[in-house]
Amino acid sequence: MNDSFFKKIESKTGVPMDEVFALANAIQFADFRDERQVRKIIRNVGKLANKDVSPQMEDELVQSIVSGGKSFNFSDIENML
């Protein structure tokens, strides 16, 4: 993909593509049984989506993800928020 495509995405979302790629990389290689990693990913998704994640919601998301132990992608977590 070319730079103009990414620049269009950045201008529409206000999110730098470097941050999106960093999050995608973190999700790809994350151990979803590790509560600390899952919390970090949830916070990053909330930050990129510009949504506040309450401590209660974060706990619920972490519990759901960690107990399932399966991988998630960015949209799965964003949909949970």
C-alpha positions, 0 to 999 in steps of 0.5 A: 500500500502506498503512503497516500492511502495511510495518510488518508486513514490518518487524516480521517481517524486522527490516529497515526499509522505507527500507533496502529501498526504497533498495536497490531504487532502487539496483538499478533504476538500477545499471550492472551493468558497474561493478564498484564499484557491483556490490560495493556492492549485494552488500554491501548485500544481504548486510547486509539479509539478515544474511548474511556475504559472504566476500571470495571469494564477493563476488569470484565474485558480482561477476565473474558479474554484471559479465561478464554485464552484465545487470540483477539484482534483490534476490532474484537476488543473495540467491539467489546468497548 
